[in-house]
């Protein structure tokens, strides 16, 4: 695999400088559609200025004189995208799952988030967090930070340095929160606006995303104000929706005049079309599903979290058949690991469990290429042309070095084994938009 | 952690030689009962000739002059026990889960097992298998080999060399199997008997376990003959029971005169009291549960496998309340990884899923100490006094080195994080009956 970091510019016949071309060789797999893997064994990906030009099984003569980054014997797959993760909860991921949701929040989540008022904790843990996402191959993600504007900006700066390409939001909450994690409506809005402007200047590659924690922790005034920011700065939105029944009842009590939970977000301008992520959506009503579809909302399916907190299982097959866009997300810290390959498996398992219930009988469980598509192209499309190796897509890629393959497995079987039984140790290289990304913070354990 | 491999014999006041004593210091956790972890932070385990003498938070003066293996900052927990694993399926663990059970068996499982007619594959893959179990901390286990007697004996010899302490069975199958994996009744019985005697001579620390694959693949004559071997050699038995409805119907068709699947095993002398392991038990009837209880059968709960193959979920809470003995098992290759910490999590998750169904409403999901107990003491008791640090128990232990603990977590929280989010990289030392076990086959990748 020598030469994999070679760069090169060449001149064409007419002597004109052409953009940087890079060629990668290996067993290429991706999912342009959810039905099946497209596999090119021992093929080439031609990347032009960070963008995929084409995949080919034989190198055209025009590229014959260019050096090739040879990943022979390795798989080349799109990077993973995680549309729902709580960065400050990473330190306590895996703790407290014998508790119910509310004591879990009080005992683990809220104290963990309150810690990020401290700049030293911010530095240490956000660096660890970014190292960890890098290690497991999550190259783009949408993260909740905390309500602390300074700490959130620091996460954006560290992300800018890392080479990973997330969108990040300062959490807003001005009601129903512990004293250590609440802000006034005005402060919340002012700090958010300032952060939007500052981050545009300081972290040009890291998007800002408007992040009301969820309806119960944001007053109508705050939601209204955030909706105005969405409009003014043309921003995306992320929040939680329909995670469990207690939460849904609570929203109904808080907003008796609005017919459904999802419509509260819509009412306050927090559901911009094609730019909204809603996590969980375990118990959505028909009415809500119609709205989510009309607004082209990205559903973030968090199967592991929903098992850990006994929330339920999203009816993924029904939602897909209905035409909703579903990505796979870790929801760390309610999910215990950020590894998207594990979440692909857990989504399939959850779907199989659901298919055994009488009311879901006959629903086909998720197949591997479908779940892989959700974790790559479906989630990636939130960021643009990301998550596939079709022409024009950003070259976001992982190089996976499996075993020495004594069993003579096909590329798809090797991918399957990595997804089910592999971990970060199998990932040897990571590329974002054509650029190889080294471990972001090697000084941090 | 220097000194952890020190041995030593000392003389007491009267000058009499006393047995070898070893003292381990660290954060000790185990589950003498399923209700709660017993935790001795910064405590001592005194081990006498491989057996736990006591745990103490302060070292008694009689031991004051002995060196202590200081695992300060690490957790010391009992080793994991896995009561159901298919050794020859390890190479294809993680493959084929988009298929239903029957095509999965035909495409992956049976060819994988047929490979073990080859001595080279036997050597290579059984060494890898043992290395892998060592790495994840599975110190004792009950394995299905294949029907090949030579290859099975080799697995026993390699196990003897490894220092791990499994019981192993040659699979018997003389009906309803592919041509590459079937034997005549007489050959099956003769080979099994020969293997029992040979292994007693050659592998004194590795138990032999009678292993009819499952009722549909063993004729009444074979089961009868195996029952006679159980009696004659006083052997334990392992098999499969009530994994899915198709299998249960099939058994009913094959044995219409016997009222239930479990009773077929009993009828043929294949349910020796306190020495029988039955894997899965997802769909047991009341009648069967009574029999399993009366015979003190070890149920091997394979939650991951049961999700992968869409088999269902064992009603663990009900079975525990009823008084059944349940251990946690990987069922590799229908489970995709052998890591028992992951199977602990998956058992808890499965139990939470079940608790959300109307017919299981009000059933408390498994708590972490209960699942840990199942994976240590419940499974370990099949092997004797194993799986706990109570006095008289074998010192089977794992030393777990977690993070540098900047969050000030309690020992139980650190254990919880290892179980949910850790892997083999956290295990620094492994002991079986007091003896430290190095990587069994370091020459194998």
Interface residues (C-beta under 8 A of the other chain):
Chain A: X91 X92 X93 X94 X95 X96 X97 X98 X124 X304 X307 X308 X310 X312 X313 X336 X337 X345 X348 X349 X352 X353 X355 X356 X357 X365 X367 X368 X404 X406 X407 X409 X413 X416 X417 X419 X420 X421 X422 X423 X445
Chain B: X91 X92 X93 X94 X95 X96 X97 X98 X124 X304 X307 X308 X310 X312 X313 X336 X337 X345 X348 X349 X352 X353 X355 X356 X357 X365 X367 X368 X404 X406 X407 X409 X413 X416 X417 X419 X420 X421 X422 X423 X445
